[in-house]
């Protein structure tokens, strides 16, 4: 796939992730936890979409850009990997800490940690769309 097509697909996934992120933020805005099935439905969709997206970026796009033969693009891709490449691990840690039964028991902490990981993801997506994708295309 040509880079422009690949980044267009990744931008579409950013849009889907932003929408799911808003749903999660709406849920954690409540002072009391929602029904477990409600939060798990949204978390499940978010998780599946994010993991697929990060794999495409971290395992395919970034290595492809680093191996592009364009030194400036390779350096930019390496910079992104160094600065924000650990986000997949951070999300996996967050996700593993919060099985369904623990969410209601530690609702205030879950709310804080959910807001924090979603903010980090939003920053990564914004930087990619603003700084990386235009150069890659």
C-alpha positions as CSV (number, residue, x, y, z in Angstrom):
1,X,0.0,0.0,0.0
2,X,1.2,3.5,-0.8
3,X,2.1,5.6,2.2
4,X,-0.7,8.1,1.5
5,X,-3.3,5.3,1.5
6,X,-1.8,3.9,4.7
7,X,-1.8,7.2,6.5
8,X,-5.4,7.9,5.3
9,X,-6.5,4.6,6.9
10,X,-4.6,5.4,10.1
11,X,-6.3,8.8,10.2
12,X,-9.6,7.1,9.9
13,X,-8.6,4.9,12.8
14,X,-7.7,8.0,14.7
15,X,-11.2,9.3,14.1
16,X,-12.7,6.0,15.4
17,X,-10.4,6.1,18.4
18,X,-11.4,9.7,19.2
19,X,-15.1,8.8,19.1
20,X,-14.6,5.8,21.3
21,X,-12.4,7.9,23.6
22,X,-15.3,10.4,24.0
23,X,-17.6,7.6,25.0
24,X,-15.2,6.4,27.6
25,X,-14.7,10.0,28.9
26,X,-18.4,10.4,29.2
27,X,-18.6,7.2,31.3
28,X,-15.8,8.2,33.6
29,X,-17.3,11.7,34.0
30,X,-20.0,10.1,36.2
31,X,-19.5,10.1,39.9
32,X,-20.6,6.5,40.2
33,X,-19.5,3.6,38.0
34,X,-21.8,2.5,35.1
35,X,-23.1,-1.0,34.7
36,X,-20.1,-3.3,34.1
37,X,-21.5,-4.4,30.7
38,X,-21.8,-0.8,29.5
39,X,-18.2,0.1,30.3
40,X,-16.8,-3.2,29.1
41,X,-18.6,-2.9,25.8
42,X,-16.9,0.5,25.1
43,X,-13.6,-0.6,26.6
44,X,-13.6,-3.7,24.4
45,X,-14.2,-1.8,21.2
46,X,-11.6,0.8,22.1
47,X,-9.1,-1.9,23.0
48,X,-9.5,-3.8,19.8
49,X,-9.3,-0.7,17.6
50,X,-6.3,0.7,19.5
51,X,-4.3,-2.5,19.5
52,X,-4.9,-3.1,15.7
53,X,-3.9,0.6,15.1
54,X,-0.8,0.5,17.2
55,X,0.4,-2.7,15.6
56,X,0.0,-1.1,12.2
57,X,2.0,1.9,13.2
58,X,4.6,0.4,15.5
59,X,5.3,-2.8,13.5
60,X,4.7,-1.6,10.0
61,X,4.6,2.2,9.4
62,X,7.4,3.3,11.7
63,X,9.9,0.6,10.5
64,X,8.9,1.4,6.9
65,X,9.6,5.1,7.4
66,X,12.9,4.4,9.2
67,X,14.0,2.2,6.2
68,X,12.7,4.6,3.6
69,X,16.1,5.8,2.4
70,X,15.1,9.4,3.2
71,X,17.4,10.4,6.1
72,X,15.1,13.2,7.3
73,X,12.0,10.9,7.3
74,X,14.0,8.1,9.0
75,X,15.2,10.5,11.7
76,X,11.6,11.8,12.3
77,X,10.2,8.3,12.5
78,X,13.0,7.4,15.0
79,X,12.3,10.5,17.0
80,X,8.6,9.5,17.3
81,X,9.5,6.0,18.3
82,X,11.8,7.3,21.0
83,X,9.4,9.9,22.3
84,X,6.0,8.1,22.1
85,X,6.8,4.6,21.1
86,X,6.2,3.2,24.6
87,X,2.5,4.1,24.5
88,X,1.5,0.6,23.5
89,X,3.2,-0.8,26.6
90,X,1.7,1.9,28.8
91,X,-1.8,1.1,27.4
92,X,-1.2,-2.6,28.0
93,X,-0.2,-2.0,31.6
94,X,-3.3,0.2,32.1
95,X,-5.6,-2.3,30.5
96,X,-4.2,-5.2,32.6
97,X,-4.6,-3.3,35.8
98,X,-8.3,-2.9,35.3
99,X,-10.3,-6.1,35.1
100,X,-14.1,-5.5,35.2
101,X,-14.4,-6.3,38.9
102,X,-11.8,-3.8,40.0
103,X,-13.3,-0.8,38.2
104,X,-16.3,-0.2,40.5
105,X,-14.2,-1.0,43.6
106,X,-11.6,1.7,42.7
107,X,-13.8,4.0,40.6
108,X,-12.0,7.3,41.4
109,X,-8.6,5.8,40.5
110,X,-9.9,4.2,37.4
111,X,-11.4,7.5,36.3
112,X,-8.0,9.3,36.8
113,X,-6.0,6.6,35.0
114,X,-8.5,6.4,32.1
115,X,-8.3,10.1,31.6
116,X,-4.5,10.1,31.7
117,X,-4.1,7.3,29.2
118,X,-6.7,8.8,26.9
119,X,-4.9,12.2,27.0
120,X,-1.6,10.5,26.1
121,X,-3.2,8.7,23.2
122,X,-4.8,12.0,22.0
123,X,-1.4,13.7,22.1
124,X,0.2,10.9,20.1
125,X,-2.5,11.0,17.4
126,X,-2.4,14.8,17.1
127,X,1.4,14.8,16.8
128,X,1.3,12.1,14.2
129,X,-1.3,13.9,12.1
130,X,0.4,17.2,12.5
131,X,4.1,16.3,12.3
132,X,4.6,12.8,10.9
133,X,2.0,11.9,8.4
134,X,2.3,15.0,6.2
135,X,6.1,14.5,5.9
136,X,5.6,10.8,5.2
137,X,3.1,11.5,2.4
